[in-house]
């Protein structure tokens, strides 16, 4: 019997990657990476002199199209696997990443009439230009007593679908009116592959206020914001399928472009972090997973539904069928470490890294690891890109306190790592206080594999074991698993995620166990972290946004 294979595609912030999985062994047979040419567009629109505000983060859908074709073609050509033995394609995407398309499914930014309008371009997940619109959604929902907002911790994010759509409506009404569909970028890729306009319970549930009982929020809710918005949900994808469902088969056009077989099963898209859940073996309840990279997405599975405060959402069948999936997150983690190394690591640090033939991160990790917990005398808040959970306020900013003339760069670096770990502990404790048990903690993503220091500090702060998966390309592998289940056993895949996990999962690579002496020190610091959270995130939450406003006013005057 011929071997069968599955492809998983993971579309990240700066690049896309694909893996080919051997279903008989669970091993990765081949992988490929494609870097986006335009990457994150946050200063000037391509081929123009249009300057962007500081909180914008846009992308070019041409990068997604080219990555899709390039990766699939590379896998097909270089794997030497007969196309008929590749049973499925699954994909995940950073979310909420919004593409505005016309009736031909062409992104508006690719049209000359809209190319110089920032709102016609893809709004990346970390685009934070829609905080005012998110505030308007939240206030209107509370004033009207809308039930849907209770599924999102009673507050929604500027990163999500409707905030970004409303931003377009208010700031670029001509783009809004010309848009046939506002789509998750992952759903646009599924259309590119299959010709089917679909979305998943994961995408729609976590990022667009959809639930299986009520669908999207009512026309009356949006009309209360503006009468013209009453029909806004008509501009969203209507066909919502449970995760792990088949969206369709590969089109003849895409088959010719990639070398794959027409009709190859393609699953509905997933959010990137959520796709990794079955890879770590977390296909049952009370499992908490951290996908650790530029940001952290926290996913918890439970048989219970509790409409708790502060989370990003709870969605039935949103991650694994039969379970409620809870999402929380931190909007910047690896990004904070990168910011510090890029802007503040000394020339001596870079020289040392060059001499040792390692990265500056490795040098700084070594120096920060030599410090004891609490030795720096510093405490930081991890809001460099706003707070996603449990305050859900993109206007909040970072803070470091306790610095003196004796403070060194490694002191600050370690304090920043500790701050991100405190942010995760705050999320875990808030969930537990509201009635959801956290029994097992897993980690995946680049940070979990690159930095032992980061993982040990997280374990020490949490006071819990953290299991790190042995799969390197976790989200791409997870996307492949959703594709396998969508294809089903009849086509050579699996019928359930439990079956897929048992058949493929190769076990933990490492378990980080907490140093309980460090945990006791960190528990003291965590109390002060919580106090600072209350001060700057609640009692005096106007201070940080005011600083941003003054900065923007000065920049505007300079222009």
Buried (B, 14 or more C-beta within 10 A) or exposed (E): EEEBBBBBBBBBBEBBBBBBBBBBEBEBBBBBBBEBEBEBBBEEBBEEEBEBEEBBBBBBBBBBBBBBBBBBBBBBEEBEBEBEBBBBBBBBBBBBBBBBBBEEBEBBBBEEEBBBBBBBBBBBBBBBBBBBBBBBBBEBBEEBEBEBBBBBBBBBBBBBBBBBBBBBBBBBEBBBEBBBBBBBBBBBBBBBBBBBBBBBBBBBBBBBBBBBEEBBBBBEBBBBBEEEBBEBBEBBBEEBBBBBBBBBBBBEEBBEBBBBBEBBBBBBBBBBBBBBBBBBBBBBBBBBBBBBBBBBBBBBBBEEBEBBBBBBBBBBBBBBBBBBBBBBBBBBBBBBBEBBBEEEBEEEBBEBBEEEEEBBBBBBBBBBBEBEBBEBEBBBBBBBBBBBBBBBBBBBBBBBEBEEEEBEBBBBBBBBBBBBBBBBBBBBBBBEEBEBEBEBBBBBBBBBBBBBBBBBBBBBBBBBBBBBBBBBBBBBBBBBBBBBBBBBEEBBBBBBBBBBBEBBBEEBBBEBEBBEEBBEBBBEBBEEBBEBBEBBBEEEBEEBBEEBEEEEEEEEEEE
